[in-house]
């Protein structure tokens, strides 16, 4: 286990360095359209260019970027934020977590419950209703659901206090409970659109498990359908699903561009859009590097978590014990 984990971490490090260099290379291919403001000197820009070696070959610039990270803890300077990119970016992560964490922990158990119920009621009207609902929400893009929810619940029916998340100043001016109430609409929307995909997966896995021979054996020994499903089939059906649940927890750290734009969340997703539109290359580099780190870490956790839920598997051997 330890040997396999160390091997995966080594491969993760190599993959991380290669992909980050490719990010850096393609970002540096973009033109530098910096124009100093009228009446403002560009001495700071020249000093920054010299420090980060912008006139040097790309491989040298990449080495200087890595060196500045380890020696100074400096990921670069954001010209649209007027400060170090790490200071600007990591302060936005809590806002992204606040909008994503509650829908995630609500949608996971609800999706499992709905998927199990649909599998038990397979080919009955309950299963048909759930399947139609799942296909509808899977087919409709998220931004359509979000905008329609804002239109009906805020503009037409006046059931929501606002169509967007309250800012820090609004929390102070309008009160804490008003600010919390503005989270209700986006939390409900994010929860509803997150359920169908996992519910469909749970239904498919559980339906397959219920057709296997061990379920017939369990029923022949006198177990009821519920006892056989919840005692045997469900546990086996969740084995390929549970690792993805833990991976999703890491994904909470990464903001959603569409979500934050529609509901005016001051998180990392909106910052990415601002960095792209403003050609803030240092900020783009940090966002891509952090996102790649989360992706590779999630992949390792997925592999390791299989041994937690299925002890028959020996990680790295490809054999059953």
WODAFEN-V180409 format. One record per pair of residues at least 24 apart in sequence whose ideal C-beta (glycine too) atoms are under 10 Angstrom apart, sorted by the first residue. I is the first residue (numbers start at 1). J is the second residue. D is the distance in whole Angstrom. If there is no record, write none. Layout:
i:I j:J d:D
i:I j:J d:D
This chain:
i:1 j:304 d:8
i:1 j:307 d:7
i:1 j:314 d:9
i:1 j:315 d:6
i:1 j:316 d:8
i:3 j:315 d:10
i:3 j:316 d:7
i:4 j:303 d:8
i:4 j:304 d:9
i:4 j:307 d:10
i:4 j:314 d:9
i:4 j:315 d:5
i:4 j:316 d:4
i:4 j:317 d:8
i:5 j:300 d:8
i:5 j:303 d:9
i:5 j:304 d:7
i:5 j:315 d:8
i:5 j:316 d:9
i:7 j:316 d:7
i:8 j:296 d:9
i:8 j:299 d:8
i:8 j:300 d:5
i:8 j:303 d:7
i:8 j:304 d:8
i:8 j:315 d:9
i:8 j:316 d:8
i:9 j:296 d:9
i:9 j:297 d:10
i:9 j:300 d:7
i:11 j:296 d:9
i:11 j:299 d:10
i:11 j:300 d:9
i:12 j:293 d:9
i:12 j:295 d:10
i:12 j:296 d:5
i:12 j:297 d:8
i:12 j:299 d:8
i:12 j:300 d:6
i:13 j:296 d:9
i:15 j:292 d:9
i:15 j:295 d:10
i:15 j:296 d:6
i:15 j:299 d:9
i:16 j:289 d:8
i:16 j:292 d:6
i:16 j:293 d:7
i:16 j:295 d:9
i:16 j:296 d:6
i:16 j:297 d:10
i:17 j:62 d:10
i:17 j:66 d:9
i:19 j:288 d:9
i:19 j:289 d:9
i:19 j:292 d:5
i:19 j:293 d:10
i:19 j:295 d:9
i:19 j:296 d:8
i:20 j:62 d:8
i:20 j:65 d:9
i:20 j:66 d:9
i:20 j:285 d:8
i:20 j:288 d:8
i:20 j:289 d:5
i:20 j:292 d:6
i:20 j:293 d:9
i:21 j:58 d:9
i:21 j:59 d:8
i:21 j:62 d:6
i:21 j:65 d:10
i:21 j:66 d:10
i:22 j:288 d:10
i:22 j:292 d:10
i:23 j:62 d:10
i:23 j:284 d:8
i:23 j:285 d:6
i:23 j:287 d:10
i:23 j:288 d:5
i:23 j:289 d:7
i:23 j:291 d:10
i:23 j:292 d:7
i:24 j:58 d:7
i:24 j:59 d:9
i:24 j:61 d:8
i:24 j:62 d:5
i:24 j:65 d:7
i:24 j:66 d:9
i:24 j:281 d:9
i:24 j:284 d:10
i:24 j:285 d:6
i:24 j:288 d:9
i:24 j:289 d:9
i:25 j:58 d:6
i:25 j:59 d:9
i:25 j:61 d:10
i:25 j:62 d:8
i:26 j:58 d:10
i:26 j:288 d:10
i:27 j:58 d:10
i:27 j:279 d:9
i:27 j:281 d:5
i:27 j:282 d:9
i:27 j:284 d:6
i:27 j:285 d:6
i:27 j:288 d:8
i:28 j:54 d:8
i:28 j:57 d:10
i:28 j:58 d:5
i:28 j:61 d:7
i:28 j:62 d:8
i:28 j:65 d:10
i:28 j:281 d:7
i:28 j:285 d:9
i:29 j:58 d:8
i:30 j:279 d:7
i:30 j:281 d:7
i:30 j:284 d:9
i:31 j:279 d:8
i:32 j:279 d:8
i:32 j:281 d:8
i:33 j:279 d:6
i:34 j:79 d:8
i:34 j:279 d:9
i:44 j:77 d:8
i:44 j:79 d:9
i:44 j:82 d:10
i:45 j:77 d:9
i:45 j:79 d:8
i:47 j:77 d:10
i:48 j:76 d:9
i:48 j:77 d:6
i:48 j:79 d:9
i:48 j:282 d:9
i:51 j:76 d:10
i:51 j:77 d:9
i:52 j:76 d:7
i:52 j:77 d:8
i:52 j:281 d:10
i:52 j:282 d:8
i:54 j:281 d:10
i:62 j:285 d:10
i:65 j:282 d:9
i:65 j:285 d:7
i:65 j:289 d:10
i:69 j:286 d:10
i:69 j:289 d:9
i:74 j:282 d:9
i:75 j:282 d:7
i:75 j:283 d:9
i:75 j:285 d:7
i:75 j:286 d:5
i:75 j:289 d:8
i:75 j:290 d:9
i:76 j:280 d:9
i:76 j:281 d:8
i:76 j:282 d:3
i:76 j:283 d:7
i:76 j:284 d:10
i:76 j:285 d:6
i:76 j:286 d:7
i:77 j:280 d:9
i:77 j:282 d:6
i:77 j:283 d:9
i:78 j:271 d:9
i:78 j:274 d:10
i:78 j:275 d:8
i:78 j:278 d:9
i:78 j:280 d:5
i:78 j:281 d:9
i:78 j:282 d:6
i:78 j:283 d:5
i:78 j:284 d:10
i:78 j:286 d:9
i:79 j:278 d:7
i:79 j:279 d:9
i:79 j:280 d:6
i:79 j:281 d:9
i:79 j:282 d:8
i:79 j:283 d:9
i:80 j:271 d:9
i:80 j:274 d:6
i:80 j:275 d:7
i:80 j:277 d:9
i:80 j:278 d:4
i:80 j:279 d:9
i:80 j:280 d:5
i:80 j:282 d:10
i:80 j:283 d:7
i:81 j:271 d:8
i:81 j:274 d:9
i:81 j:275 d:9
i:81 j:278 d:9
i:81 j:280 d:8
i:81 j:282 d:10
i:81 j:283 d:7
i:84 j:282 d:9
i:84 j:286 d:10
i:85 j:271 d:10
i:85 j:275 d:9
i:85 j:280 d:8
i:85 j:281 d:10
i:85 j:282 d:5
i:85 j:283 d:5
i:85 j:284 d:9
i:85 j:285 d:8
i:85 j:286 d:5
i:85 j:287 d:9
i:86 j:282 d:10
i:86 j:283 d:10
i:86 j:286 d:6
i:86 j:290 d:9
i:88 j:271 d:7
i:88 j:275 d:9
i:88 j:280 d:9
i:88 j:282 d:10
i:88 j:283 d:7
i:88 j:286 d:9
i:89 j:268 d:7
i:89 j:271 d:6
i:89 j:272 d:9
i:89 j:275 d:9
i:89 j:282 d:10
i:89 j:283 d:7
i:89 j:286 d:6
i:89 j:287 d:7
i:89 j:290 d:7
i:90 j:268 d:9
i:90 j:286 d:9
i:90 j:290 d:9
i:91 j:266 d:10
i:91 j:268 d:10
i:91 j:271 d:10
i:92 j:255 d:7
i:92 j:260 d:9
i:92 j:265 d:9
i:92 j:266 d:7
i:92 j:267 d:5
i:92 j:268 d:5
i:92 j:269 d:9
i:92 j:270 d:8
i:92 j:271 d:5
i:92 j:272 d:10
i:93 j:252 d:9
i:93 j:253 d:6
i:93 j:254 d:9
i:93 j:255 d:8
i:93 j:267 d:7
i:93 j:268 d:6
i:93 j:271 d:10
i:93 j:290 d:9
i:94 j:253 d:10
i:94 j:266 d:10
i:94 j:267 d:8
i:94 j:268 d:10
i:95 j:165 d:8
i:95 j:168 d:10
i:95 j:255 d:8
i:95 j:260 d:8
i:95 j:265 d:6
i:95 j:266 d:5
i:95 j:267 d:4
i:95 j:268 d:8
i:95 j:269 d:9
i:95 j:270 d:9
i:95 j:271 d:10
i:96 j:252 d:8
i:96 j:253 d:7
i:96 j:254 d:7
i:96 j:255 d:4
i:96 j:256 d:7
i:96 j:259 d:9
i:96 j:260 d:7
i:96 j:265 d:7
i:96 j:266 d:9
i:96 j:267 d:4
i:96 j:268 d:5
i:96 j:269 d:7
i:96 j:270 d:9
i:96 j:271 d:9
i:97 j:252 d:6
i:97 j:253 d:7
i:97 j:254 d:10
i:97 j:255 d:9
i:97 j:267 d:8
i:97 j:268 d:10
i:98 j:165 d:9
i:98 j:183 d:8
i:98 j:187 d:10
i:98 j:252 d:10
i:98 j:265 d:8
i:98 j:267 d:8
i:99 j:165 d:7
i:99 j:183 d:7
i:99 j:186 d:6
i:99 j:187 d:8
i:99 j:190 d:7
i:99 j:252 d:9
i:99 j:255 d:8
i:99 j:256 d:8
i:99 j:259 d:7
i:99 j:260 d:7
i:99 j:263 d:7
i:99 j:265 d:5
i:99 j:266 d:10
i:99 j:267 d:7
i:99 j:269 d:9
i:100 j:186 d:10
i:100 j:187 d:9
i:100 j:190 d:7
i:100 j:194 d:10
i:100 j:248 d:9
i:100 j:251 d:8
i:100 j:252 d:5
i:100 j:253 d:9
i:100 j:254 d:9
i:100 j:255 d:8
i:100 j:256 d:7
i:100 j:259 d:8
i:100 j:260 d:10
i:100 j:265 d:9
i:100 j:267 d:9
i:100 j:269 d:10
i:101 j:187 d:10
i:101 j:249 d:9
i:101 j:252 d:5
i:101 j:253 d:10
i:102 j:183 d:8
i:102 j:186 d:10
i:102 j:187 d:5
i:102 j:188 d:10
i:102 j:190 d:8
i:102 j:191 d:8
i:102 j:252 d:10
i:103 j:183 d:10
i:103 j:186 d:8
i:103 j:187 d:5
i:103 j:188 d:8
i:103 j:189 d:8
i:103 j:190 d:4
i:103 j:191 d:4
i:103 j:192 d:9
i:103 j:193 d:9
i:103 j:194 d:6
i:103 j:195 d:9
i:103 j:252 d:9
i:103 j:259 d:9
i:104 j:190 d:8
i:104 j:191 d:8
i:104 j:194 d:7
i:104 j:245 d:9
i:104 j:248 d:6
i:104 j:249 d:7
i:104 j:251 d:8
i:104 j:252 d:6
i:105 j:191 d:9
i:105 j:245 d:10
i:105 j:248 d:10
i:105 j:249 d:9
i:105 j:252 d:9
i:106 j:187 d:8
i:106 j:188 d:9
i:106 j:190 d:9
i:106 j:191 d:5
i:106 j:192 d:10
i:106 j:194 d:8
i:106 j:195 d:9
i:107 j:190 d:8
i:107 j:191 d:5
i:107 j:192 d:8
i:107 j:193 d:9
i:107 j:194 d:4
i:107 j:195 d:5
i:107 j:196 d:9
i:107 j:197 d:9
i:107 j:198 d:7
i:107 j:199 d:9
i:107 j:248 d:9
i:108 j:191 d:10
i:108 j:194 d:8
i:108 j:195 d:9
i:108 j:198 d:7
i:108 j:241 d:10
i:108 j:242 d:10
i:108 j:244 d:10
i:108 j:245 d:6
i:108 j:248 d:8
i:108 j:249 d:10
i:109 j:195 d:10
i:109 j:245 d:10
i:110 j:191 d:7
i:110 j:192 d:9
i:110 j:194 d:9
i:110 j:195 d:5
i:110 j:198 d:9
i:110 j:199 d:8
i:111 j:191 d:10
i:111 j:194 d:7
i:111 j:195 d:5
i:111 j:196 d:8
i:111 j:197 d:8
i:111 j:198 d:4
i:111 j:199 d:4
i:111 j:200 d:9
i:111 j:201 d:8
i:111 j:202 d:6
i:111 j:203 d:10
i:111 j:241 d:9
i:111 j:245 d:10
i:112 j:195 d:10
i:112 j:198 d:7
i:112 j:199 d:8
i:112 j:201 d:10
i:112 j:202 d:5
i:112 j:203 d:10
i:112 j:206 d:9
i:112 j:234 d:9
i:112 j:237 d:10
i:112 j:238 d:8
i:112 j:241 d:8
i:112 j:242 d:10
i:112 j:245 d:9
i:113 j:195 d:10
i:113 j:199 d:8
i:113 j:202 d:9
i:114 j:195 d:6
i:114 j:196 d:9
i:114 j:198 d:9
i:114 j:199 d:4
i:114 j:200 d:9
i:114 j:202 d:8
i:114 j:203 d:8
i:115 j:195 d:9
i:115 j:196 d:10
i:115 j:198 d:7
i:115 j:199 d:4
i:115 j:200 d:7
i:115 j:201 d:7
i:115 j:202 d:3
i:115 j:203 d:4
i:115 j:204 d:8
i:115 j:205 d:8
i:115 j:206 d:7
i:115 j:207 d:9
i:115 j:234 d:10
i:115 j:237 d:9
i:115 j:238 d:10
i:115 j:241 d:9
i:116 j:199 d:9
i:116 j:202 d:6
i:116 j:203 d:8
i:116 j:206 d:6
i:116 j:229 d:7
i:116 j:230 d:8
i:116 j:233 d:9
i:116 j:234 d:6
i:116 j:237 d:8
i:116 j:238 d:10
i:117 j:199 d:9
i:117 j:202 d:10
i:117 j:203 d:9
i:117 j:206 d:10
i:118 j:199 d:7
i:118 j:200 d:9
i:118 j:202 d:8
i:118 j:203 d:5
i:118 j:204 d:10
i:118 j:206 d:9
i:118 j:207 d:8
i:119 j:199 d:10
i:119 j:202 d:7
i:119 j:203 d:5
i:119 j:204 d:8
i:119 j:205 d:8
i:119 j:206 d:4
i:119 j:207 d:5
i:119 j:208 d:9
i:119 j:209 d:9
i:119 j:210 d:7
i:119 j:229 d:8
i:119 j:233 d:8
i:119 j:234 d:9
i:119 j:237 d:8
i:120 j:203 d:10
i:120 j:206 d:8
i:120 j:207 d:9
i:120 j:210 d:8
i:120 j:225 d:7
i:120 j:226 d:8
i:120 j:229 d:6
i:120 j:230 d:10
i:120 j:233 d:10
i:120 j:234 d:10
i:121 j:203 d:10
i:122 j:203 d:8
i:122 j:206 d:9
i:122 j:207 d:6
i:122 j:210 d:8
i:122 j:211 d:10
i:123 j:207 d:10
i:127 j:203 d:8
i:127 j:207 d:9
i:130 j:196 d:9
i:130 j:199 d:7
i:130 j:200 d:9
i:130 j:203 d:8
i:131 j:196 d:10
i:131 j:199 d:10
i:131 j:200 d:8
i:131 j:203 d:8
i:133 j:192 d:10
i:133 j:195 d:9
i:133 j:196 d:7
i:133 j:199 d:9
i:134 j:195 d:8
i:134 j:196 d:4
i:134 j:197 d:8
i:134 j:198 d:10
i:134 j:199 d:6
i:134 j:200 d:5
i:134 j:203 d:8
i:135 j:196 d:8
i:135 j:200 d:8
i:136 j:196 d:8
i:137 j:192 d:7
i:137 j:193 d:6
i:137 j:194 d:9
i:137 j:195 d:8
i:137 j:196 d:4
i:137 j:197 d:9
i:137 j:199 d:10
i:138 j:193 d:9
i:138 j:196 d:5
i:138 j:197 d:6
i:138 j:199 d:10
i:138 j:200 d:7
i:139 j:196 d:9
i:140 j:193 d:8
i:140 j:196 d:10
i:141 j:193 d:9
i:141 j:258 d:9
i:142 j:189 d:8
i:142 j:190 d:9
i:142 j:193 d:5
i:142 j:194 d:9
i:142 j:256 d:9
i:142 j:258 d:6
i:142 j:259 d:8
i:142 j:262 d:9
i:143 j:258 d:5
i:143 j:259 d:9
i:143 j:261 d:9
i:143 j:262 d:6
i:144 j:193 d:10
i:145 j:189 d:6
i:145 j:190 d:10
i:145 j:192 d:7
i:145 j:193 d:6
i:146 j:185 d:9
i:146 j:186 d:8
i:146 j:189 d:5
i:146 j:190 d:8
i:146 j:193 d:8
i:146 j:258 d:8
i:146 j:259 d:7
i:146 j:261 d:10
i:146 j:262 d:5
i:146 j:263 d:7
i:147 j:189 d:10
i:147 j:262 d:7
i:148 j:189 d:9
i:149 j:185 d:6
i:149 j:186 d:9
i:149 j:188 d:8
i:149 j:189 d:5
i:149 j:192 d:9
i:149 j:193 d:10
i:149 j:262 d:10
i:149 j:263 d:10
i:150 j:185 d:7
i:150 j:186 d:9
i:150 j:189 d:9
i:150 j:262 d:7
i:150 j:263 d:8
i:153 j:184 d:9
i:153 j:185 d:6
i:153 j:188 d:9
i:153 j:189 d:9
i:154 j:185 d:7
i:159 j:184 d:9
i:159 j:185 d:9
i:160 j:184 d:7
i:160 j:185 d:4
i:160 j:186 d:9
i:160 j:188 d:9
i:161 j:185 d:8
i:162 j:263 d:9
i:162 j:264 d:9
i:163 j:262 d:9
i:163 j:263 d:8
i:163 j:264 d:9
i:164 j:262 d:8
i:164 j:263 d:5
i:164 j:264 d:4
i:164 j:265 d:8
i:165 j:259 d:10
i:165 j:260 d:9
i:165 j:262 d:10
i:165 j:263 d:5
i:165 j:264 d:6
i:165 j:265 d:5
i:165 j:266 d:8
i:165 j:267 d:9
i:166 j:264 d:9
i:167 j:264 d:8
i:167 j:265 d:10
i:167 j:266 d:7
i:168 j:266 d:8
i:182 j:263 d:9
i:182 j:264 d:10
i:183 j:263 d:9
i:183 j:265 d:10
i:185 j:263 d:8
i:186 j:259 d:7
i:186 j:260 d:10
i:186 j:262 d:8
i:186 j:263 d:5
i:186 j:264 d:10
i:186 j:265 d:8
i:187 j:263 d:10
i:189 j:259 d:9
i:189 j:262 d:9
i:189 j:263 d:8
i:190 j:256 d:9
i:190 j:259 d:7
i:190 j:263 d:9
i:193 j:259 d:10
i:194 j:248 d:9
i:198 j:241 d:7
i:198 j:244 d:8
i:198 j:245 d:8
i:198 j:248 d:9
i:201 j:237 d:9
i:201 j:240 d:8
i:201 j:241 d:6
i:201 j:244 d:8
i:202 j:234 d:9
i:202 j:237 d:7
i:202 j:238 d:8
i:202 j:241 d:6
i:203 j:237 d:9
i:204 j:237 d:9
i:205 j:233 d:9
i:205 j:234 d:9
i:205 j:236 d:8
i:205 j:237 d:4
i:205 j:238 d:8
i:205 j:239 d:8
i:205 j:240 d:7
i:205 j:241 d:7
i:206 j:233 d:6
i:206 j:234 d:6
i:206 j:236 d:9
i:206 j:237 d:4
i:206 j:238 d:9
i:206 j:241 d:10
i:207 j:233 d:9
i:207 j:237 d:9
i:208 j:233 d:9
i:208 j:236 d:9
i:208 j:237 d:8
i:209 j:233 d:4
i:209 j:234 d:8
i:209 j:235 d:9
i:209 j:236 d:5
i:209 j:237 d:5
i:209 j:238 d:10
i:209 j:239 d:10
i:210 j:234 d:10
i:210 j:237 d:9
i:212 j:236 d:8
i:235 j:309 d:9
i:235 j:310 d:10
i:236 j:309 d:10
i:236 j:310 d:9
i:238 j:309 d:7
i:238 j:310 d:10
i:239 j:305 d:10
i:239 j:306 d:7
i:239 j:308 d:10
i:239 j:309 d:5
i:239 j:310 d:5
i:239 j:312 d:10
i:239 j:313 d:9
i:240 j:302 d:10
i:240 j:306 d:8
i:240 j:309 d:9
i:240 j:310 d:9
i:241 j:309 d:9
i:242 j:302 d:10
i:242 j:305 d:7
i:242 j:306 d:9
i:242 j:308 d:8
i:242 j:309 d:5
i:242 j:310 d:9
i:243 j:298 d:9
i:243 j:301 d:7
i:243 j:302 d:4
i:243 j:303 d:8
i:243 j:304 d:9
i:243 j:305 d:4
i:243 j:306 d:6
i:243 j:308 d:9
i:243 j:309 d:7
i:243 j:310 d:10
i:244 j:298 d:9
i:244 j:302 d:7
i:244 j:305 d:9
i:245 j:305 d:9
i:246 j:298 d:8
i:246 j:301 d:6
i:246 j:302 d:8
i:246 j:304 d:9
i:246 j:305 d:5
i:246 j:308 d:9
i:246 j:309 d:10
i:247 j:294 d:9
i:247 j:295 d:9
i:247 j:297 d:9
i:247 j:298 d:4
i:247 j:299 d:8
i:247 j:300 d:10
i:247 j:301 d:6
i:247 j:302 d:6
i:247 j:305 d:8
i:248 j:298 d:9
i:249 j:298 d:9
i:249 j:301 d:9
i:250 j:293 d:10
i:250 j:294 d:5
i:250 j:295 d:9
i:250 j:297 d:6
i:250 j:298 d:5
i:250 j:301 d:7
i:251 j:291 d:10
i:251 j:294 d:7
i:251 j:295 d:9
i:251 j:298 d:7
i:252 j:294 d:10
i:253 j:290 d:8
i:253 j:291 d:9
i:253 j:293 d:10
i:253 j:294 d:6
i:254 j:287 d:9
i:254 j:290 d:8
i:254 j:291 d:6
i:254 j:294 d:6
i:254 j:295 d:9
i:254 j:298 d:10
i:255 j:287 d:9
i:255 j:291 d:10
